[in-house]
Each structure stands twice: as C-alpha cells, then as structure tokens.
Amino acid sequence: MPGVFQMPLKQVADEARRAQDVGLQAVLLFGIPENKDEQASSAYSENGIIQKALRGIKSKCPNLVTITDVCLCEYMSHGHCGVTRIDGFW
C-alpha cells in the first residue's frame, strides 16, 4: 500500500517527529509482535510492540495524534481476528 511502511521500533519515534514536522497531525500504528499466542497477549502487554512505540512517540511528539490498530489477528497464533473459545483453546 502506498505510504505504508514497516520500520524497527528504534526508528518509530524519530519518523513520527519527521511526520509531525512536515505537518502531519496523526499517525496510525499497526503492530507486528515478536510472539503470538492464543490469548493475543502482546496486544495488551505493557511491553507490547504498540505500547513501546506509543511511549517512544509520545516522548518526542506529545501532541501528535496516535491511532492504533490492535486487531487480534496480528497477535493470535492462529491468525483469526478474535478468541475462538473462552478457555483459549480452538
């Protein structure tokens, strides 16, 4: 998709700062976690990829609007967009 980029976590805050400096008012983040599981735990972990990216961005761009997409398909080991059973098994 044009205008969509993947970048390492260590570059995200600086890239957000450059975006803000050229006039962008918001960024949209999609995370690709290191580990996936049946509970999508990286989506809500304090140390999840999106959470780390947000902290970095807000440290350099506190007024930049940050939008996150935490659709569970990115975080689930089976790739579906939701928990398939309450007990975590499928």
C-alpha positions as CSV (number, residue, x, y, z in Angstrom):
1,M,0.0,0.0,0.0
2,P,1.4,3.4,-0.9
3,G,2.5,5.5,2.1
4,V,2.6,2.5,4.5
5,F,6.0,1.5,5.9
6,Q,7.4,-1.1,8.2
7,M,10.2,0.1,10.4
8,P,12.1,-1.1,13.5
9,L,10.9,0.1,16.9
10,K,14.0,2.2,17.4
11,Q,13.1,4.4,14.4
12,V,9.4,4.9,15.0
13,A,9.7,8.0,17.3
14,D,12.1,9.8,15.0
15,E,9.9,9.0,12.0
16,A,6.8,10.3,13.8
17,R,8.7,13.5,14.7
18,R,9.6,14.0,11.0
19,A,6.0,13.4,10.0
20,Q,4.8,16.0,12.5
21,D,7.5,18.5,11.4
22,V,6.1,18.4,7.8
23,G,2.6,19.0,9.0
24,L,1.0,15.6,9.6
25,Q,-1.3,15.7,12.6
26,A,-1.7,11.9,13.2
27,V,-0.1,8.6,12.7
28,L,-1.7,5.1,12.6
29,L,0.3,2.2,14.0
30,F,-0.1,-1.5,13.2
31,G,2.0,-3.8,15.4
32,I,3.7,-7.0,14.3
33,P,4.6,-8.7,17.6
34,E,7.6,-10.9,18.1
35,N,5.5,-13.6,19.7
36,K,1.9,-14.6,19.0
37,D,-0.3,-16.8,21.2
38,E,-3.9,-17.9,21.6
39,Q,-4.7,-15.1,24.1
40,A,-3.2,-12.3,21.9
41,S,-1.3,-11.3,25.0
42,S,1.1,-9.0,23.0
43,A,-1.9,-6.8,22.2
44,Y,-2.4,-5.8,25.8
45,S,1.0,-6.4,27.3
46,E,2.7,-3.4,28.9
47,N,5.7,-4.3,26.8
48,G,3.9,-5.0,23.6
49,I,5.2,-3.5,20.3
50,I,2.5,-0.9,20.0
51,Q,2.8,0.1,23.7
52,K,6.5,0.6,23.3
53,A,6.0,2.6,20.1
54,L,3.4,4.8,21.7
55,R,5.7,5.6,24.6
56,G,8.5,6.5,22.2
57,I,6.3,8.7,20.0
58,K,4.7,10.5,22.9
59,S,8.2,11.2,24.4
60,K,9.1,13.1,21.3
61,C,5.7,14.2,20.0
62,P,3.3,14.6,22.9
63,N,0.7,16.4,20.8
64,L,0.7,14.1,17.8
65,V,-2.5,12.1,17.5
66,T,-1.6,8.4,17.6
67,I,-4.1,5.9,16.4
68,T,-3.5,2.2,17.0
69,D,-4.9,-0.9,15.3
70,V,-4.8,-3.8,17.6
71,C,-7.0,-6.2,15.6
72,L,-6.3,-9.5,17.3
73,C,-5.4,-11.3,14.0
74,E,-1.9,-9.8,14.2
75,Y,-1.4,-11.1,17.8
76,M,-3.1,-14.5,17.7
77,S,-1.0,-17.6,16.8
78,H,-3.8,-18.9,14.6
79,G,-4.3,-15.6,12.7
80,H,-8.0,-15.1,13.4
81,C,-9.4,-11.8,14.5
82,G,-10.7,-13.0,17.8
83,V,-10.6,-15.5,20.6
84,T,-12.2,-18.7,19.2
85,R,-13.1,-20.1,22.6
86,I,-13.4,-18.5,26.1
87,D,-10.9,-21.1,27.5
88,G,-8.3,-20.1,24.9
89,F,-8.3,-23.4,23.0
90,W,-9.5,-23.9,19.5
